[in-house]
Amino acid sequence: SRRNLPANPSDLVAPALRKENLATMFRNHQYDMDCITWSPNGRILQVEYAMEAVKQGTPVLALRNKTHVVLVAFKRAQSELAQHQKKIVKVDEHMAFGLSGLTADAAVLADYMRNECLNHRYVFDAPMNVGRLVAQVADKSQQKTQNSSKRPFGVGLLVAGCDEKGPHLFETCPSGNYFEYYAMAIGGRSTSAKTYLEKYFSEFESCDLDALVKHALEAMNKTTASDQSLTVKNTSVAVISTTSPYRELSEEELQKVIDTLEEKKDEPREEEPA
């Protein structure tokens, strides 16, 4: 009878919709409980979440020419009372990496890479090949995606180094993939830096070291917000070459380059009231 019908006809549909929504939520979540379960779309969600942690990290970039590799990292402090976190890690005299993502996970990989370099020097009396070590790190990362009791590393690395074949730059990924680049940027807001690197990419190979460092800092400057600027406290730059070992630029050297950076064009527009 009419008395038994609800006042609003949509109330008849609501319970069915709620039930369908709950089923959809459960269906989505049942595939991301571990990193060995495939979703119906052919994705491993836990690995994608680890890759998202890299995208949410602080920006780091690197570029190279025929003789040098330059690493630049943006450092953040947890508060005004804290020191800035170190984002460039020295592995050996001829190798270092910049990281984006979980710093603690990067420390585990740094220990592994340093041990491999030490063992290689002890056995062969020669520095470790950069590409070989990156492949081993990628294998180690990939193994974490095939065990239900493990989780992927939540960190991406830009590994820079020089060996008998010249300078190299590699990117590693939590999925176990790795790629070699002439220039690359990872982390939060890195798209702006990539755009800059792609625009001036053709000049890098013939650049001297000073020009290469300037390009690197110009690209990093693109990743910062309009009310933020690069300083010697929140920026670190490391250089490795075929003729000299790893070194970080001093605050005085860094300040000289920062003073020459192009001013941001969008600053005046963003300060205008809406």
Secondary structure, 3 states (H helix, E strand, C coil): CHHHCCCCCHHHHHHHHHHHHHHHHHHHHCCCCCCCCCCCCCCCHHHHHHHHHHHCCCCEEEEECCCEEEEEEECCECCCCCCECCCEEEEECCEEEEEEECHHHHHHHHHHHHHHHHHHHHHHCCCCCHHHHHHHHHHHHHHCCCCCCCCCCCEEEEEEEEECCEEEEEEECCCCCEEECCEEEECCCHHHHHHHHHHHHHHHCCCCHHHHHHHHHHHHHCCCCCCCCCCCCCEEEEEEECCCCCEECCHHHHHHHHCCCCCCCCHHHHHCCC
